[in-house]
C-alpha cells in the first residue's frame, strides 16, 4: 500500500525456500552457498541482528536448516548497492503529465524503486528512461534511488502514484502528504462481510514484536508503541464469503489497509502475509476449496488496488483527481464470486421448494 517515504524504515526482503530433499546443515553454511560474495561473518552478523529469520522467527548460527524451512533475509535497500539508477525502456502507463509532475498507474508485480535484489526493472528505472534528459529530485534524507517519489505502493499492490519533476514540487507534495491532505482511495477484496458495513479503523500500527516481516495493530493499553493509523472503509458489494470494500486513507503507514482489515477479522483476499491466502469463510468441502484455489490462481497477489488519488497541484493550485479501473485479475475474481453466490442461492431456493 501507499507509504509516506519520509516515515518509512526502508528494508527489502529476500526469501529462500529450503528444498524438500535438503540434508540437515548449519544455516550459515547453507547461506554461504547461496549468497554470492557474502562472507560467513556477515551472515552470522545478520543472524545476530535478527536480519535473517527462519519461518519468521529469529534463529542462531548453528541452527540446522530443515526441508520446507522458509529463510528470510532482511536488508537495507542501499546495502550492497551504489544507488545509481539505470534507465530502462520499460512501458509506463502515464495518466497525466506536465512540466512539473506526472501521475502513473503501476501494475501489480512491479517494484517501485531499486533495492536489494531489485536493482533493475523497477518503476524508477522506467521513469529514468522516460525523463532521460531530466534529473528527478530526491527528498532530503532519502536515498538517491528514489527520485521524484513522494509515496509508494507495495510490489503486489496496483494503482496510482504521483511523481514530482523538480525539488519545489516534490517538497510541496511531500508537505501535502505529511499533512494528510491528498485523498487516497483503495479498492480491496476482503474475506467475509465487515459489520458495520461502514466505519473507521483508528488503530496504531507497529512492527510485529516476533516477526519482522509483519506489522500489527497496537491496543491502547499494550506496552508496544505504535504510530497512529486511520482507515475509513465502506462495503461496496457484499458477497457473503467476500466483499468489495473501498478504503480511504487518512494516514499512510506501512501495510496499513492490510493490517487494519486483518485486525477486524477481514483480511485482504490472498494476502499471504496477513492470513488472506487461506479460506477464512465458507465450507470445508473439496469443491469449495478448489473454487477458492482457482480464485487465488487468478489473483495471485493481495487483492488491493489504489483506485483514486486527489491532490492540489503545487504550481497551478488546481485540485486534481485521478481514477484507475479495477485490474482484470480482481475484476475476474469478483465475477466468479458473484456467480458462485448466485448458484448457491438458486440451489438453496430449489431445496426449499
C-alpha positions in Angstrom: 0.0 0.0 0.0 1.0 3.6 -0.1 3.5 4.9 2.5 4.9 8.3 3.3 8.6 7.9 2.2 9.9 10.2 5.0 8.3 8.0 7.6 9.2 4.5 6.3 12.1 2.3 7.5 13.0 1.0 4.1 14.1 -2.6 4.0 13.9 -5.2 1.3 13.2 -8.9 1.8 14.6 -11.9 0.1 13.1 -15.3 0.7 14.7 -18.8 0.2 12.5 -21.9 0.4 14.5 -25.0 1.5 14.1 -27.9 -0.9 12.2 -31.0 0.4 15.3 -33.2 -0.1 17.7 -30.8 1.7 20.0 -32.6 4.2 20.5 -31.0 7.6 23.2 -28.3 7.5 24.1 -25.3 9.5 22.2 -22.2 8.3 25.4 -20.1 8.0 27.0 -22.7 5.7 23.7 -23.2 3.8 23.5 -19.5 3.0 27.2 -19.2 2.1 26.5 -21.5 -0.9 23.5 -19.4 -2.0 24.5 -15.8 -1.4 27.2 -14.6 -3.7 30.1 -12.6 -2.3 28.7 -12.7 1.3 31.1 -13.9 4.0 30.3 -16.3 6.8 30.9 -13.5 9.3 28.4 -11.2 7.5 25.8 -14.0 7.6 26.4 -14.6 11.3 26.2 -10.9 11.9 22.8 -10.8 10.1 21.6 -13.7 12.3 22.6 -11.9 15.5 20.9 -8.8 14.4 17.7 -10.7 13.6 18.0 -9.8 9.9 18.0 -13.5 9.0 14.9 -15.4 10.1 13.7 -19.0 9.8 9.9 -19.3 9.3 9.5 -15.7 10.5 11.4 -16.3 13.8 14.9 -15.3 14.9 17.5 -18.1 14.9 21.1 -19.0 15.7 24.1 -19.6 13.5 24.3 -23.3 14.5 20.6 -23.9 13.5 20.4 -26.7 11.0 18.0 -26.0 8.2 15.3 -28.5 7.5 13.3 -29.4 4.4 10.5 -26.9 3.9 12.0 -24.1 6.0 11.5 -20.6 4.8 14.6 -18.4 5.3 14.1 -14.7 5.1 16.9 -12.2 4.7 16.1 -8.5 5.6 18.4 -5.9 4.1 18.5 -2.2 3.9 17.7 -1.1 0.4 21.1 0.6 -0.1 23.2 -2.2 1.3 25.5 -3.5 -1.4 24.0 -1.1 -3.9 25.7 2.1 -5.3 22.4 4.0 -5.6 22.8 4.6 -9.4 19.5 4.3 -11.2 20.0 2.7 -14.7 17.4 4.0 -17.2 15.5 1.1 -18.8 13.0 1.1 -21.6 10.0 -0.2 -19.6 6.5 0.7 -20.7 4.8 3.3 -18.4 1.1 3.7 -18.0 1.0 7.5 -17.7 -2.3 9.0 -16.8 -1.2 12.7 -16.7 2.0 14.6 -17.3 3.0 18.3 -17.4 6.3 20.1 -16.9 6.0 19.8 -13.1 4.7 16.3 -12.3 3.2 13.1 -13.7 0.7 10.5 -12.5 1.3 6.9 -13.4 -0.5 3.6 -13.0 1.6 0.9 -11.5 0.6 -2.7 -12.3 0.9 -5.4 -9.7 4.2 -7.2 -9.6 6.4 -4.1 -10.3 8.7 -2.8 -7.6 8.6 1.0 -7.2 12.3 1.7 -6.6 15.6 -0.2 -6.8 16.7 -2.1 -3.7 18.3 -5.3 -2.6 17.6 -7.9 -5.2 15.7 -5.5 -7.4 18.2 -3.1 -8.9 16.6 -3.3 -12.4 13.1 -3.4 -13.8 11.5 -1.0 -11.3 9.2 1.9 -11.9 12.0 4.3 -11.1 14.2 2.7 -13.8 11.4 3.2 -16.2 11.0 6.9 -15.1 14.7 7.5 -15.6 14.4 6.3 -19.2 11.2 8.3 -19.8 12.8 11.5 -18.4 16.2 10.8 -19.7 17.3 14.4 -20.1 15.8 15.4 -16.7 17.3 14.6 -13.3 14.5 13.9 -10.9 14.7 15.4 -7.4 15.2 13.5 -4.2 13.7 14.3 -0.8 16.2 15.4 1.9 17.2 12.4 3.9 16.2 9.9 1.3 18.5 7.6 -0.7 19.2 8.7 -4.3 17.4 5.6 -5.8 14.0 7.1 -5.0 13.9 10.2 -7.3 10.6 12.0 -7.6 8.8 9.8 -5.1 6.5 11.2 -2.6 4.7 8.0 -1.7 4.9 4.4 -2.9 2.9 1.2 -3.4 3.8 -2.4 -2.4 5.1 -4.6 -5.2 1.9 -6.5 -5.4 -0.5 -3.6 -5.0 -1.6 -1.9 -8.2 -2.7 1.7 -8.7 -1.9 5.4 -9.0 1.3 7.2 -8.0 2.3 10.9 -8.4 5.9 11.7 -9.3 7.5 15.1 -8.9 9.8 16.5 -11.6 11.6 19.2 -9.6 12.6 19.9 -6.0 10.0 22.6 -5.3 7.1 20.4 -6.4 8.5 17.4 -4.6 8.7 19.3 -1.3 5.2 20.8 -1.7 3.7 17.4 -2.5 5.6 15.9 0.5 4.1 18.6 2.7 0.6 17.7 1.5 1.1 14.0 2.2 2.6 14.8 5.6 -0.5 16.8 6.5 -2.7 14.0 5.1 -4.3 16.4 2.6 -4.3 14.2 -0.5 -7.3 11.9 -0.8 -6.3 8.2 -1.5 -9.0 5.6 -2.1 -8.3 1.9 -2.5 -10.4 -1.0 -3.6 -9.9 -4.3 -1.7 -11.5 -7.7 -1.9 -11.6 -8.9 1.7 -12.8 -12.1 3.3 -16.3 -12.0 4.8 -18.7 -9.1 5.4 -17.5 -6.3 7.6 -20.0 -5.3 10.2 -20.9 -2.5 10.3 -20.7 -2.0 6.6 -19.2 1.4 7.0 -16.8 2.6 9.7 -13.4 3.9 10.7 -10.5 1.8 12.0 -8.3 4.0 14.2 -5.5 1.7 15.5 -1.9 2.5 15.8 0.5 0.3 13.9 4.0 -1.0 14.7 6.3 -3.7 13.6 5.4 -7.2 14.9 7.4 -8.0 18.0 8.1 -11.6 16.9 8.1 -11.5 13.1 9.9 -8.6 11.5 8.1 -9.3 8.1 4.8 -8.2 9.6 3.2 -5.2 11.1 0.5 -5.3 13.7 -2.0 -3.0 15.5 -1.4 -1.8 19.0 -4.0 -1.8 21.7 -4.3 1.3 23.8 -3.1 -0.4 27.0 -0.4 -2.5 25.3 3.3 -2.0 26.2 4.2 -1.6 22.5 4.3 1.9 21.0 2.9 2.4 17.5 2.2 5.2 15.1 -1.4 6.4 14.7 -3.1 5.0 11.6 -6.7 5.8 10.4 -8.6 4.0 7.7 -12.1 4.8 6.7 -13.9 1.9 4.9 -17.3 1.1 3.3 -18.6 -2.0 1.7 -19.4 -1.6 -1.9 -20.5 -5.2 -2.6 -21.3 -7.9 -0.1 -21.0 -11.4 -1.5 -21.2 -13.1 1.9 -17.9 -15.1 1.5 -16.0 -12.0 0.3 -16.7 -8.3 0.0 -15.5 -5.5 -2.2 -14.5 -2.7 0.1 -13.5 0.9 -0.5 -10.8 2.2 1.9 -9.9 5.8 2.3 -6.6 6.5 3.9 -6.2 9.3 6.4 -2.6 8.3 7.2 -0.1 6.3 5.2 1.5 3.6 7.3 3.3 0.5 6.0 0.7 -2.2 5.1 -2.0 0.0 6.7 -5.0 -1.4 4.9 -3.8 -4.9 5.1 -3.1 -4.7 8.8 -6.3 -2.8 9.6 -8.6 -5.2 7.7 -6.9 -8.2 9.3 -7.4 -6.6 12.7 -11.2 -6.6 12.3 -11.2 -10.2 11.1 -11.5 -9.4 7.3 -8.0 -9.8 5.8 -7.4 -8.8 2.2 -8.1 -11.8 -0.2 -4.9 -13.8 -1.0 -2.7 -11.6 1.3 -0.1 -14.2 2.2 1.4 -12.0 5.0 -1.8 -11.4 6.9 -3.8 -14.6 6.6 -5.8 -13.8 3.5 -4.3 -16.7 1.5 -6.3 -19.4 3.2 -10.1 -19.9 3.5 -11.5 -17.5 6.1 -15.1 -18.1 5.4 -17.1 -20.9 3.8 -17.4 -24.7 3.9 -14.7 -27.4 4.1 -16.0 -29.3 1.1 -13.4 -30.1 -1.6 -15.4 -28.4 -4.4 -15.4 -25.1 -2.5 -11.7 -25.4 -1.7 -11.0 -25.9 -5.3 -13.1 -22.9 -6.3 -11.1 -20.7 -3.8 -7.8 -22.1 -5.0 -8.8 -21.2 -8.6 -9.5 -17.7 -7.5 -6.1 -17.5 -5.7 -4.5 -18.5 -9.0 -6.4 -15.9 -11.0 -5.5 -13.1 -8.5 -2.1 -14.4 -7.3 -1.4 -11.4 -5.0 -3.2 -9.4 -2.3 -6.4 -8.1 -3.9 -5.6 -4.4 -3.3 -5.8 -1.5 -5.8 -5.0 2.2 -5.4 -8.0 3.4 -7.3 -8.1 7.1 -6.9 -5.7 9.9 -5.9 -6.6 13.6 -5.4 -4.1 16.4 -4.5 -3.6 20.1 -5.1 -1.3 20.9 -8.0 1.7 22.7 -6.3 2.1 25.2 -9.1 -1.4 25.8 -10.5 -3.3 25.4 -7.3 -5.9 23.2 -9.1 -7.3 20.2 -7.3 -6.6 17.2 -9.4 -8.3 13.9 -9.2 -7.4 10.7 -11.0 -9.1 7.3 -11.0 -8.0 3.9 -12.2 -10.1 1.0 -13.3 -10.2 -2.2 -11.3 -7.5 -4.6 -12.6 -8.6 -7.6 -14.6 -7.5 -10.1 -12.0 -9.6 -8.5 -9.3 -12.5 -8.0 -11.6 -12.5 -11.6 -12.7 -12.3 -12.9 -9.1 -15.3 -10.7 -8.2 -17.3 -12.0 -11.2 -16.5 -15.6 -10.1 -17.7 -15.0 -6.6 -20.9 -13.3 -7.9 -21.7 -16.4 -10.0 -20.8 -18.7 -7.1 -23.2 -16.8 -4.7 -26.0 -16.8 -7.4 -25.6 -20.5 -8.0 -25.7 -21.3 -4.2 -28.8 -19.0 -3.8 -30.5 -20.8 -6.7 -29.8 -24.2 -5.3 -31.0 -23.2 -1.8 -34.2 -21.9 -3.3 -34.8 -25.2 -5.1 -34.3 -27.2 -1.9 -36.8 -25.0 -0.1 -39.4 -25.7 -2.8 
